[in-house]
Amino acid sequence: MNDKSPKPTKHYLTGPQVLDRYGGRSAMWLWRRMHFDPKFPQPTVIGNRNYFNAEELDAYDTAARKGAPNASAA
């Protein structure tokens, strides 16, 4: 039997979409996460723009919630 099911596509978010995801944070907030938080997912750079993998951000949020039980991920 030949299983040719399509691979799931990755969903990427732009920088402004990531800022909206975390409650309208500033561009400086995102820059600080990228440079000073080693657990924050690093973007893929395409054409001089940052694209963040949504699955990696979901995993980061889950880990943040587990590490701080009563804190929000934002």
DRENZA-361037 format. One record per atom (N, C-alpha, C): residue in three letters; x, y, z. Coordinates in steps of 0.1 Angstrom, whole numbers, padded with zeros to 4 digits, always signed. Example, Ala and Ser with C-alpha at 12.3 -4.5 7.8 and 13.67 -1.06 7.14 Angstrom:
DRENZA-361037
ALA+0132-0057+0078;ALA+0123-0045+0078;ALA+0132-0033+0078;SER+0128-0022+0071;SER+0137-0011+0071;SER+0129+0000+0079;
This chain:
DRENZA-361037
MET+0008-0012+0000;MET+0000+0000+0000;MET+0009+0012+0000;ASN+0006+0022-0008;ASN+0014+0034-0010;ASN+0007+0046-0003;ASP+0012+0050+0008;ASP+0006+0061+0016;ASP+0012+0074+0011;LYS+0004+0082+0003;LYS+0008+0095-0002;LYS+0000+0106+0004;SER-0002+0105+0017;SER-0010+0116+0023;SER-0001+0129+0023;PRO-0008+0140+0021;PRO+0000+0153+0021;PRO+0006+0156+0034;LYS+0018+0162+0034;LYS+0024+0166+0046;LYS+0017+0179+0051;PRO+0015+0180+0064;PRO+0009+0192+0069;PRO+0017+0204+0066;THR+0011+0215+0063;THR+0018+0227+0060;THR+0021+0234+0072;LYS+0032+0241+0073;LYS+0035+0249+0084;LYS+0028+0263+0083;HIS+0024+0268+0094;HIS+0017+0281+0095;HIS+0026+0291+0101;TYR+0029+0302+0094;TYR+0038+0312+0099;TYR+0031+0325+0102;LEU+0036+0332+0112;LEU+0030+0345+0115;LEU+0041+0356+0113;THR+0037+0367+0108;THR+0046+0378+0107;THR+0049+0385+0120;GLY+0058+0394+0121;GLY+0061+0401+0134;GLY+0049+0408+0139;PRO+0042+0416+0131;PRO+0030+0423+0136;PRO+0019+0413+0141;GLN+0018+0401+0135;GLN+0008+0391+0139;GLN+0012+0385+0153;VAL+0025+0384+0155;VAL+0030+0379+0168;VAL+0027+0389+0179;LEU+0029+0402+0176;LEU+0027+0412+0185;LEU+0012+0412+0189;ASP+0003+0411+0179;ASP-0012+0410+0182;ASP-0015+0397+0191;ARG-0008+0387+0188;ARG-0011+0374+0195;ARG-0008+0376+0210;TYR+0002+0384+0213;TYR+0006+0386+0227;TYR+0000+0399+0233;GLY-0012+0403+0228;GLY-0019+0414+0233;GLY-0015+0428+0229;GLY-0010+0429+0217;GLY-0006+0442+0212;GLY+0007+0448+0218;ARG+0017+0439+0220;ARG+0030+0443+0225;ARG+0037+0451+0215;SER+0048+0458+0219;SER+0056+0466+0211;SER+0066+0458+0203;ALA+0071+0464+0192;ALA+0082+0458+0185;ALA+0094+0456+0193;MET+0097+0465+0203;MET+0108+0463+0212;MET+0106+0451+0221;TRP+0094+0448+0225;TRP+0091+0436+0233;TRP+0095+0424+0225;LEU+0092+0423+0212;LEU+0095+0412+0204;LEU+0110+0411+0202;TRP+0117+0422+0200;TRP+0131+0422+0198;TRP+0138+0417+0210;ARG+0133+0421+0222;ARG+0139+0416+0235;ARG+0137+0401+0236;ARG+0125+0396+0233;ARG+0123+0381+0234;ARG+0133+0374+0224;MET+0134+0379+0212;MET+0143+0372+0202;MET+0157+0372+0207;HIS+0162+0383+0214;HIS+0176+0384+0217;HIS+0180+0380+0231;PHE+0170+0380+0241;PHE+0173+0377+0255;PHE+0166+0366+0261;ASP+0156+0360+0254;ASP+0149+0348+0259;ASP+0153+0336+0250;PRO+0162+0328+0256;PRO+0167+0317+0247;PRO+0156+0306+0244;LYS+0145+0306+0251;LYS+0135+0297+0248;LYS+0125+0302+0238;PHE+0125+0315+0235;PHE+0116+0320+0225;PHE+0119+0316+0211;PRO+0110+0311+0203;PRO+0113+0306+0190;PRO+0119+0317+0181;GLN+0129+0313+0174;GLN+0136+0322+0165;GLN+0129+0322+0151;PRO+0128+0333+0145;PRO+0121+0334+0132;PRO+0129+0328+0121;THR+0121+0325+0110;THR+0127+0322+0097;THR+0127+0335+0090;VAL+0139+0339+0084;VAL+0140+0352+0077;VAL+0138+0349+0062;ILE+0128+0355+0056;ILE+0125+0354+0042;ILE+0124+0368+0036;GLY+0133+0371+0027;GLY+0132+0384+0021;GLY+0134+0396+0031;ASN+0143+0394+0040;ASN+0145+0404+0050;ASN+0134+0406+0060;ARG+0124+0397+0061;ARG+0113+0398+0070;ARG+0113+0385+0079;ASN+0108+0387+0091;ASN+0107+0376+0101;ASN+0094+0369+0100;TYR+0094+0356+0100;TYR+0082+0348+0100;TYR+0084+0337+0111;PHE+0074+0337+0120;PHE+0075+0328+0132;PHE+0066+0316+0130;ASN+0071+0304+0133;ASN+0063+0292+0132;ASN+0053+0292+0143;ALA+0040+0291+0139;ALA+0029+0291+0149;ALA+0030+0279+0159;GLU+0034+0268+0154;GLU+0035+0256+0163;GLU+0046+0258+0173;GLU+0057+0264+0170;GLU+0068+0267+0179;GLU+0063+0277+0190;LEU+0055+0287+0185;LEU+0050+0297+0195;LEU+0040+0290+0204;ASP+0032+0281+0199;ASP+0022+0273+0208;ASP+0030+0266+0218;ALA+0041+0259+0214;ALA+0049+0251+0224;ALA+0055+0260+0234;TYR+0060+0272+0230;TYR+0066+0282+0239;TYR+0055+0286+0249;ASP+0043+0289+0245;ASP+0032+0293+0254;ASP+0029+0282+0264;THR+0028+0270+0259;THR+0025+0259+0268;THR+0036+0257+0279;ALA+0048+0258+0275;ALA+0059+0257+0284;ALA+0059+0268+0294;ALA+0056+0280+0290;ALA+0056+0292+0298;ALA+0045+0290+0309;ARG+0033+0285+0305;ARG+0022+0283+0314;ARG+0026+0272+0324;LYS+0033+0261+0320;LYS+0037+0251+0329;LYS+0047+0256+0339;GLY+0056+0265+0335;GLY+0066+0270+0344;GLY+0061+0280+0354;ALA+0050+0287+0350;ALA+0045+0297+0359;ALA+0030+0295+0360;PRO+0025+0287+0369;PRO+0011+0282+0369;PRO+0000+0293+0368;ASN+0002+0305+0374;ASN-0008+0315+0374;ASN-0005+0327+0366;ALA+0005+0325+0357;ALA+0009+0337+0348;ALA+0004+0334+0334;SER+0001+0345+0327;SER-0003+0344+0313;SER+0010+0343+0305;ALA+0009+0338+0293;ALA+0020+0337+0284;ALA+0024+0350+0278;ALA+0016+0360+0278;ALA+0019+0373+0273;ALA+0027+0381+0281;
